[in-house]
Amino acid sequence: MNKLIMAGLFFSGLCSAQLSSKEEVQKPVEDLFLGMKNADSKLVSTVFTDTAIIQTVAKDGSVKTESVKDFIASISKAEKNELDEKITVGSINIDGNLASIFTPYQFYLKDKFTHCGANSFQLVKQNNTWKIQYLIDTRRKENCEN
C-alpha cells in the first residue's frame, strides 16, 4: 500500500479518535444543562464526582462556594423548562484523564433572561466515564448578547 495512503489513514484515525474523546468529555456538561432544563436532579447528580466543587466568582473577585448537594436539591425543586442555561462550547482541552471545557452562557428563568457569564469545567475520567470535578462561573447582567 502506498505510504501516503497509509499515513492518511493513520492521521484520519487519530482525528476521529480525538473528536470522539471531545464528544465524550462534553457529554456530562451537556447532561448537566439537560438535567437543569428538565428539572431532572437524578441526571444532574450523575455528572459530578463524589468530591466535586462548585464556585462562583463575584464582581469584586471574591469566590463563593456552593454545595453540590444543595445545587442538586435546587434542581429538584424546579419545574421542567423553568431553568435554561444556553451554552456555547468555547474550548475543550484533554490530557489523559483530565479535561477542561470553557463555556460562555446565557441563563433564562421561566423564559426570561436573567444573566450571562462563563463556566469553566475541570473534568476527570473515572472508571472510563468523564465526570465534573470542578465548576467555577461568572455572572453578570451587562455585556450579554441575548
C-alpha positions, -999 to 999 in steps of 0.1 A, spaced: 0 0 0 12 35 -8 29 52 22 9 84 16 -24 65 18 -12 47 49 -2 80 65 -36 95 56 -55 66 71 -34 68 103 -39 106 107 -76 104 99 -80 77 126 -63 100 151 -86 129 142 -116 106 145 -104 94 180 -98 129 192 -133 141 181 -148 111 199 -129 120 230 -141 156 229 -177 144 225 -172 121 255 -158 149 276 -186 172 266 -214 147 274 -215 153 312 -216 191 306 -245 187 281 -262 163 306 -259 189 334 -278 215 314 -303 190 300 -310 179 336 -314 215 347 -338 222 319 -358 191 326 -357 195 364 -341 161 365 -319 161 396 -311 124 391 -294 131 358 -276 161 373 -263 140 402 -247 116 377 -224 142 361 -204 151 393 -176 132 411 -182 125 448 -157 153 457 -169 179 431 -167 216 439 -190 244 425 -179 280 428 -188 315 415 -165 345 411 -183 377 423 -178 411 406 -154 421 434 -133 390 427 -143 371 458 -152 334 453 -184 318 467 -186 280 471 -219 262 467 -225 227 479 -231 203 451 -257 186 472 -276 219 476 -273 227 439 -288 193 430 -316 199 456 -324 232 439 -328 214 406 -352 190 421 -374 220 432 -376 235 398 -403 228 372 -395 214 338 -383 241 314 -380 267 342 -342 267 341 -325 271 308 -288 278 305 -278 282 269 -241 275 265 -215 278 237 -186 255 240 -155 277 236 -128 252 240 -121 216 251 -86 205 262 -78 169 271 -47 154 287 -51 118 297 -78 116 324 -80 154 328 -101 177 306 -112 213 307 -142 230 290 -149 267 288 -185 277 280 -199 312 278 -236 311 286 -269 330 289 -293 320 317 -331 321 314 -355 316 343 -391 308 331 -381 320 296 -369 354 309 -332 363 305 -316 369 339 -278 369 334 -249 357 314 -213 348 321 -189 319 315 -184 284 330 -150 268 334 -153 230 339 -125 206 350 -134 170 344 -117 138 353 -122 103 338 -131 78 364 -139 42 356 -140 51 319 -166 79 325 -160 116 324 -173 135 354 -172 171 365 -148 177 394 -148 214 394 -171 241 381 -165 278 385 -185 305 368 -190 342 365 -224 360 365 -233 394 351 -262 413 336 -243 436 313 -224 429 280 -246 399 272 -256 390 237 -291 377 241 
